[in-house]
Amino acid sequence: MGASVVNGLSVDVEDWFQVGAFEDVIERDQWAGLDDRVERNVHAILDLFDAANASATFFTLGWVAERHAPLLRAIADRGHEIASHGWDHERVFRMDRASFAADIERTRKTIEDCCGRRVIGYRAPSFSIDQRTPWAFDELAAQGYLYSSSVAPVAHDHYGWAEAPRFAFNPLPWHDLVELPVTTAEFRGRRLAAGGGGFFRVLPYAFSRWAIRQVNRTEGRPAIFYFHPWEIDPGQPRVSGAPIRSRLRHYTNLGKMAGKLRQLIEEFAWGRIDVIAHHEAARLAAERAVGLPARRA
């Protein structure tokens, strides 16, 4: 069954200085003066995807879009989806409802102006929609977003909503908005983060292969995988003032990431998140039609 399942491939488009690991040591007003490396890294990713004939979704910060409009057009012209990652990587649970509404509206309009494509998807920075932000899904639906991929259904020191469903669900009883949580695997009753990012870089490749095979073959569902452009860039500047734990998470195995990605993309089938969301919305609607319990947060 695994070979017939198309998984969701995604890139969170942010630069090395915009990550959560460094948010306490690099101020936002410093960003404009730092080494901007996102464009060269995204072009390398586009070439990698072209070589593997893979399509993906690029969840892009509005801050990046405003400065790199030609890059967004290149992404779209090469057949990929562009979606919202919020304006400047502020975590949702650090905003109030009004600030969040303004953030996703500004980001959507900026991206659409840059690339000429409609934005229908959203991913919260650091998967920061959780039990503290029940209003976030209402705002996404009100602004016309059709899907979100903003929940990490695990316990983690920086994020996580351990009680959330592992697979696609409708978070609102009155709307067809679909949430596509980042992938987890199960082992002896425990949920394990297996959707990419630092876990993919740090852990052996065999773990990711096992986890995605479990999701595809045993559970018959698509995996939702993500990574960042800076993760294929071992030459990026080093941030000496960050905590040792943050530096270990950020810099470990940067030189191996591109090779691991090539292997993963070649071994499994991949596609855009909007296509996955469309299929999952149809699945959820069919389940409701036959009276199966709705999966909700």
Secondary structure as GFF3:
##gff-version 3
##sequence-region A 1 297
A	DSSP	three_ten_helix	2	4	.	.	.	ID=ss1
A	DSSP	beta_strand	6	13	.	.	.	ID=ss2
A	DSSP	three_ten_helix	16	18	.	.	.	ID=ss3
A	DSSP	three_ten_helix	20	22	.	.	.	ID=ss4
A	DSSP	three_ten_helix	28	33	.	.	.	ID=ss5
A	DSSP	alpha_helix	38	52	.	.	.	ID=ss6
A	DSSP	beta_strand	57	60	.	.	.	ID=ss7
A	DSSP	alpha_helix	62	67	.	.	.	ID=ss8
A	DSSP	alpha_helix	69	77	.	.	.	ID=ss9
A	DSSP	beta_strand	81	84	.	.	.	ID=ss10
A	DSSP	three_ten_helix	92	94	.	.	.	ID=ss11
A	DSSP	alpha_helix	97	115	.	.	.	ID=ss12
A	DSSP	beta_strand	121	122	.	.	.	ID=ss13
A	DSSP	three_ten_helix	125	127	.	.	.	ID=ss14
A	DSSP	alpha_helix	135	142	.	.	.	ID=ss15
A	DSSP	beta_strand	147	148	.	.	.	ID=ss16
A	DSSP	beta_strand	178	179	.	.	.	ID=ss17
A	DSSP	beta_strand	184	187	.	.	.	ID=ss18
A	DSSP	beta_strand	190	193	.	.	.	ID=ss19
A	DSSP	alpha_helix	197	202	.	.	.	ID=ss20
A	DSSP	alpha_helix	205	213	.	.	.	ID=ss21
A	DSSP	pi_helix	214	218	.	.	.	ID=ss22
A	DSSP	beta_strand	224	227	.	.	.	ID=ss23
A	DSSP	three_ten_helix	229	232	.	.	.	ID=ss24
A	DSSP	alpha_helix	244	251	.	.	.	ID=ss25
A	DSSP	alpha_helix	254	267	.	.	.	ID=ss26
A	DSSP	beta_strand	269	271	.	.	.	ID=ss27
A	DSSP	alpha_helix	273	289	.	.	.	ID=ss28
###
